[in-house]
Amino acid sequence: MWDPRFFRWAEVLVHHSLQLEKGDIVKVAAGIPAEPLVVAFFEKALEAGAHPYLRLSGFESLLDVFYEKASPEQLRFVSPLERAELDHVHAVLNIWTPGNLRGESRRDPEKVRMVQEARRPLTEKWIQKIDSGAVKACITLFPTTTQAQEARMSLRDFTEFVFHALHLNDPDPLAYWRRKREENEALIQRLQGAKVLRLEGPETDLTVRVEGRSWINDDGRLNFPGGEVFTSPVETATEGVITFNMPSMFSGREVRGVRLVFREGRVVEAYAAENEAFLKAMLQLDEGASRLGEFAIGTNENIQEYTGNTLFDEKIGGTVHLALGHAFPQAGGTNVSALHWDMVFDLRQGGRLYADGELLLEDGKLV
């Protein structure tokens, strides 16, 4: 599959998302289906004077074998080569190529937990490097048949959906994403001094304190597509109930009808219409898993439908999303967890968001 828009995609990734400079060492993690985008990215990165190199990823059968055959010692092993990358790379591009989206659902949760715990120091070090600006990082998604099926589209239609979400049909995508940064900054200015957010909707009345926290602009540099502003709530001050009106995919499982009750920042009751046992298991993953690590507002007007992929769903214009687990230190968050699970609440279905009592969003529209 080839399309000239791959070069537009690569140009935005090089010059906007990662802002590559001469001499930058760039790790590209991608699966084989993403070859057209990888080739286009390498061309643009080389033109910018950077040094890209490829790490193949997305081989699900290897992971199946790993979780089936690995001993406890092997499950906890972290390659020293991965650790060494931290000291040398200047930028990382992850290109997701979703395969079997449900393949993880049959893996032993205890083995998955062991792997996550073993990799946690490495993950935290990556986060620290990215937060400090020492490493530039971006995640994007290459359209695949399985993701198209999850979105209930043909591969052709889903590919067009992705191009549309990335604004690659615009005459100048780079100019669009620079304007999006300004638009998001205007929203952040309205939010920056707020102390308390209140979310209301069907079976939902939730109060989230954000006093003293910073808001971060995702204008396509952290994720591509971008289109959100987010912060980390005060860890001990979320109160009330929220009933999520969109499904949520996590670790190969689709969880529907999630209802969470918060007291003093912690989930004290949790329900789900589907996969409730999995939801409760994730909340018990560690001490920080039952607290909020993120509150965000989606601002991408070109994404308007659920796809089953958080990279797109959390950006839907007219939605907010909350994440259980790990917080963002650059926003002032202190919650630490191996979990970071985004769940989307659609205000377009009847909902309101207030900032210090002032109506900010109603039925998905900025007031």
C-alpha positions as CSV (number, residue, x, y, z in Angstrom):
1,M,0.0,0.0,0.0
2,W,1.6,3.3,-1.1
3,D,0.2,6.8,-0.9
4,P,1.9,10.2,-1.2
5,R,0.4,11.2,2.1
6,F,3.0,8.9,3.8
7,F,5.6,11.6,3.0
8,R,3.3,14.3,4.6
9,W,3.0,12.0,7.6
10,A,6.7,11.6,7.8
11,E,7.3,15.3,7.4
12,V,5.1,16.1,10.3
13,L,6.8,13.4,12.5
14,V,10.3,14.7,11.7
15,H,9.7,18.5,11.8
16,H,6.9,18.8,14.3
17,S,6.4,15.8,16.5
18,L,10.1,14.9,17.1
19,Q,11.7,18.2,15.8
20,L,14.7,16.3,14.7
21,E,18.1,18.1,14.4
22,K,21.3,17.2,12.7
23,G,23.1,14.4,14.6
24,D,20.0,13.1,16.5
25,I,20.0,9.3,17.0
26,V,16.4,8.2,16.4
27,K,15.0,4.8,17.3
28,V,12.1,3.7,15.2
29,A,10.1,0.8,16.6
30,A,7.7,-0.6,14.0
31,G,6.1,-3.7,12.6
32,I,6.5,-5.0,9.0
33,P,3.1,-3.6,7.8
34,A,4.3,-0.1,8.5
35,E,7.1,-0.3,5.9
36,P,5.8,2.5,3.7
37,L,5.7,4.9,6.6
38,V,9.1,3.7,7.9
39,V,10.7,4.3,4.5
40,A,9.2,7.7,4.2
41,F,10.3,8.6,7.7
42,F,13.8,7.4,7.1
43,E,14.0,9.6,4.0
44,K,12.8,12.7,5.8
45,A,15.0,12.0,8.9
46,L,18.1,11.5,6.8
47,E,17.3,14.8,4.9
48,A,17.2,16.5,8.4
49,G,20.7,15.1,9.2
50,A,19.5,12.6,11.8
51,H,20.6,9.0,12.3
52,P,17.5,6.7,12.3
53,Y,17.7,3.0,13.1
54,L,15.0,0.4,13.1
55,R,13.8,-2.0,15.8
56,L,11.2,-4.5,14.6
57,S,8.2,-4.9,16.9
58,G,4.7,-6.3,16.8
59,F,5.5,-10.0,16.5
60,E,2.6,-11.4,18.6
61,S,3.5,-15.0,18.1
62,L,6.8,-14.4,19.8
63,L,5.0,-12.9,22.8
64,D,2.7,-15.9,22.9
65,V,5.7,-18.2,23.1
66,F,7.4,-16.0,25.6
67,Y,4.5,-16.0,28.1
68,E,3.9,-19.7,27.6
69,K,7.5,-20.9,27.9
70,A,9.5,-18.3,29.9
71,S,10.6,-19.2,33.4
72,P,10.1,-16.7,36.2
73,E,13.8,-15.7,35.8
74,Q,13.2,-15.1,32.1
75,L,10.0,-13.2,32.7
76,R,11.9,-10.8,34.9
77,F,14.9,-10.4,32.6
78,V,15.5,-6.9,31.0
79,S,18.1,-6.8,28.3
80,P,21.1,-4.6,29.0
81,L,21.0,-3.5,25.4
82,E,17.6,-1.8,26.1
83,R,19.2,-0.1,29.1
84,A,22.0,1.1,27.0
85,E,19.7,2.7,24.5
86,L,18.6,5.1,27.2
87,D,22.0,6.6,27.3
88,H,22.4,7.2,23.6
89,V,19.2,7.9,21.7
90,H,17.8,11.4,21.3
91,A,14.4,10.5,19.9
92,V,12.0,7.5,19.8
93,L,9.2,6.9,17.3
94,N,6.8,4.1,18.0
95,I,4.7,3.1,15.1
96,W,1.9,0.7,16.2
97,T,0.8,-2.0,13.8
98,P,-2.1,-3.7,15.6
99,G,-2.5,-7.4,14.9
100,N,-4.7,-9.6,17.0
101,L,-6.2,-7.1,19.4
102,R,-7.6,-9.8,21.6
103,G,-4.5,-12.0,21.7
104,E,-3.4,-10.7,25.1
105,S,-6.7,-11.6,26.8
106,R,-5.6,-15.3,27.4
107,R,-2.2,-14.5,28.8
108,D,-1.7,-15.3,32.5
109,P,-2.3,-12.0,34.4
110,E,0.3,-13.0,37.0
111,K,3.0,-13.4,34.3
112,V,2.0,-10.1,32.7
113,R,2.3,-8.5,36.1
114,M,5.7,-10.0,36.7
115,V,7.0,-8.6,33.4
116,Q,5.5,-5.1,34.0
117,E,7.0,-5.0,37.5
118,A,10.5,-6.1,36.2
119,R,10.4,-3.5,33.5
120,R,9.1,-0.7,35.7
121,P,12.5,0.8,36.5
122,L,13.3,1.0,32.8
123,T,9.9,2.4,32.0
124,E,10.2,5.0,34.7
125,K,13.6,6.0,33.5
126,W,12.3,6.4,29.9
127,I,9.5,8.6,31.3
128,Q,12.0,10.7,33.2
129,K,14.1,11.2,30.1
130,I,11.1,12.2,28.0
131,D,9.7,14.5,30.7
132,S,13.0,16.3,31.1
133,G,13.3,16.8,27.3
134,A,16.5,14.6,27.1
135,V,14.6,12.3,24.8
136,K,11.9,13.3,22.3
137,A,9.2,10.7,21.8
138,C,6.1,10.2,19.7
139,I,3.6,7.4,19.1
140,T,1.6,6.9,15.9
141,L,-0.5,4.1,14.4
142,F,-0.3,2.5,11.0
143,P,-3.6,1.2,9.7
144,T,-4.0,-2.6,9.7
145,T,-6.9,-4.9,8.9
146,T,-7.5,-6.0,12.5
147,Q,-7.7,-2.4,13.7
148,A,-10.1,-1.7,10.8
149,Q,-12.2,-4.6,11.9
150,E,-12.3,-3.3,15.5
151,A,-13.4,0.1,14.2
152,R,-16.1,-1.7,12.0
153,M,-14.6,-0.4,8.8
154,S,-12.9,-1.7,5.7
155,L,-9.2,-1.3,5.6
156,R,-9.6,1.3,2.9
157,D,-12.1,3.3,5.0
158,F,-10.0,3.0,8.1
159,T,-6.9,4.2,6.3
160,E,-8.8,7.2,5.1
161,F,-10.0,7.7,8.7
162,V,-6.4,7.7,9.9
163,F,-5.3,10.2,7.2
164,H,-8.3,12.4,8.1
165,A,-7.5,12.2,11.9
166,L,-3.9,13.2,11.2
167,H,-5.1,16.1,8.9
168,L,-2.9,14.8,6.1
169,N,-5.5,15.8,3.6
170,D,-5.0,19.4,4.5
171,P,-3.0,21.5,2.0
172,D,-0.3,22.1,4.7
173,P,-0.5,19.6,7.6
174,L,2.5,21.1,9.3
175,A,0.7,24.5,9.4
176,Y,-2.4,22.9,10.8
177,W,-0.6,21.2,13.7
178,R,1.1,24.5,14.6
179,R,-2.3,26.2,14.6
180,K,-3.7,23.4,16.8
181,R,-1.0,24.1,19.3
182,E,-2.2,27.7,19.6
183,E,-5.9,26.6,19.9
184,N,-5.0,24.1,22.7
185,E,-3.0,26.8,24.4
186,A,-6.0,29.1,24.4
187,L,-8.0,26.3,26.2
188,I,-5.2,25.8,28.6
189,Q,-5.3,29.4,29.5
190,R,-8.9,29.0,30.6
191,L,-8.0,25.9,32.7
192,Q,-4.7,26.9,34.2
193,G,-6.0,28.7,37.2
194,A,-8.9,26.3,37.9
195,K,-8.9,24.5,41.3
196,V,-11.9,22.2,40.9
197,L,-13.4,20.4,37.8
198,R,-16.9,19.0,38.0
199,L,-18.1,16.4,35.5
200,E,-21.9,15.8,35.2
201,G,-23.9,13.5,33.0
202,P,-26.0,10.3,33.1
203,E,-25.1,8.4,36.3
204,T,-22.1,10.7,36.7
205,D,-21.3,13.4,39.2
206,L,-17.6,13.6,39.8
207,T,-15.4,16.3,41.4
208,V,-11.7,16.4,40.5
209,R,-9.2,18.8,42.1
210,V,-6.5,20.2,39.9
211,E,-5.3,23.1,42.0
212,G,-1.6,23.7,41.6
213,R,-1.3,21.3,38.6
214,S,-0.1,22.2,35.1
215,W,-1.9,21.5,31.9
216,I,0.0,20.0,29.0
217,N,-0.6,20.5,25.3
218,D,-0.8,17.5,23.0
219,D,-0.6,19.1,19.6
220,G,0.7,16.1,17.8
221,R,4.2,16.0,19.4
222,L,3.5,13.4,22.1
223,N,1.0,11.4,20.1
224,F,0.2,11.6,16.4
225,P,-2.7,12.3,16.0
226,G,-2.6,14.9,18.7
227,G,-5.6,16.8,19.9
228,E,-6.0,17.0,23.7
229,V,-5.0,19.0,26.8
230,F,-4.3,17.1,30.0
231,T,-3.2,17.2,33.6
232,S,-2.7,15.0,36.6
233,P,-5.3,15.5,39.4
234,V,-4.6,15.9,43.0
235,E,-4.1,12.3,44.1
236,T,-6.3,12.4,47.3
237,A,-9.1,14.7,46.2
238,T,-11.3,13.0,43.6
239,E,-14.9,12.5,44.9
240,G,-18.1,11.1,43.4
241,V,-19.1,8.7,40.7
242,I,-18.5,8.4,36.9
243,T,-20.2,6.0,34.5
244,F,-18.2,5.7,31.3
245,N,-20.4,5.7,28.2
246,M,-17.7,4.4,25.8
247,P,-16.1,1.0,25.8
248,S,-12.5,0.8,26.8
249,M,-9.9,-1.6,25.3
250,F,-7.0,-2.5,27.6
251,S,-4.5,-5.4,27.4
252,G,-6.6,-7.2,24.8
253,R,-9.9,-6.9,26.7
254,E,-12.9,-4.7,26.0
255,V,-14.5,-3.5,29.1
256,R,-18.0,-1.9,28.9
257,G,-20.2,0.0,31.2
258,V,-17.5,0.9,33.7
259,R,-18.8,2.7,36.8
260,L,-16.3,3.9,39.4
261,V,-17.0,5.5,42.8
262,F,-14.2,7.6,44.3
263,R,-13.6,8.6,47.9
264,E,-10.6,10.7,48.9
265,G,-9.0,10.1,45.5
266,R,-9.3,6.3,45.5
267,V,-11.7,4.0,43.7
268,V,-13.8,2.3,46.5
269,E,-16.4,0.7,44.2
270,A,-16.0,-0.6,40.7
271,Y,-18.5,-2.2,38.3
272,A,-18.6,-3.1,34.7
273,A,-21.2,-4.6,32.4
274,E,-18.5,-6.7,30.7
275,N,-15.2,-7.9,32.1
276,E,-15.7,-6.6,35.6
277,A,-13.3,-9.2,37.1
278,F,-10.5,-7.9,34.9
279,L,-11.3,-4.3,35.8
280,K,-11.1,-5.1,39.6
281,A,-7.8,-7.0,39.0
282,M,-6.2,-4.0,37.3
283,L,-7.3,-1.8,40.2
284,Q,-5.4,-4.0,42.6
285,L,-2.3,-4.1,40.4
286,D,-0.4,-1.9,42.8
287,E,-1.0,0.9,45.3
288,G,-1.4,3.6,42.7
289,A,-3.7,1.7,40.3
290,S,-6.9,2.8,42.0
291,R,-6.1,6.6,41.8
292,L,-6.4,9.0,38.9
293,G,-3.2,9.8,37.0
294,E,-4.8,11.9,34.3
295,F,-7.8,14.2,33.4
296,A,-7.9,15.3,29.8
297,I,-10.1,17.0,27.2
298,G,-10.2,15.8,23.6
299,T,-9.9,18.5,20.9
300,N,-9.4,16.8,17.5
301,E,-12.5,17.8,15.5
302,N,-11.6,15.3,12.7
303,I,-12.1,12.4,15.1
304,Q,-15.8,11.8,15.8
305,E,-16.4,8.1,16.1
306,Y,-15.3,5.3,18.4
307,T,-12.6,2.9,16.9
308,G,-11.6,0.8,19.9
309,N,-8.1,2.3,19.9
310,T,-7.3,4.8,22.7
311,L,-4.8,6.7,20.5
312,F,-7.8,8.0,18.5
313,D,-10.7,7.6,20.9
314,E,-9.2,9.8,23.7
315,K,-8.8,12.7,21.1
316,I,-12.4,12.8,20.0
317,G,-13.6,16.4,20.0
318,G,-16.3,16.8,22.7
319,T,-15.0,14.1,25.1
320,V,-13.0,13.9,28.2
321,H,-11.0,11.0,29.4
322,L,-9.6,9.9,32.8
323,A,-6.7,7.5,33.3
324,L,-6.3,5.2,36.3
325,G,-2.8,4.8,37.5
326,H,0.5,6.5,36.6
327,A,0.5,10.3,36.7
328,F,2.6,12.8,34.7
329,P,5.4,14.4,36.8
330,Q,5.6,17.3,34.4
331,A,2.0,18.2,35.3
332,G,2.8,18.0,39.0
333,G,1.4,14.4,39.4
334,T,2.9,12.2,42.0
335,N,0.9,9.0,41.6
336,V,3.1,6.0,40.6
337,S,1.8,2.8,39.1
338,A,2.5,0.2,36.5
339,L,-1.0,0.9,35.2
340,H,-2.1,3.8,33.0
341,W,-5.6,3.0,31.6
342,D,-7.5,5.7,29.7
343,M,-11.3,5.7,29.8
344,V,-13.4,8.0,27.7
345,F,-16.5,9.9,28.8
346,D,-18.5,11.3,25.8
347,L,-20.0,14.7,26.6
348,R,-21.8,14.7,23.3
349,Q,-24.3,12.2,24.7
350,G,-25.4,14.7,27.3
351,G,-22.8,16.0,29.8
352,R,-21.3,19.1,31.2
353,L,-17.8,20.0,32.5
354,Y,-17.4,22.9,34.9
355,A,-14.2,24.7,36.0
356,D,-14.6,26.4,39.4
357,G,-18.3,26.5,38.8
358,E,-18.1,28.0,35.4
359,L,-19.6,25.9,32.5
360,L,-16.8,25.0,30.1
361,L,-18.2,22.2,28.0
362,E,-21.8,21.2,27.4
363,D,-23.0,18.4,25.1
364,G,-19.5,18.3,23.7
365,K,-19.2,22.0,22.8
366,L,-17.0,24.6,24.3
367,V,-19.0,27.3,26.0
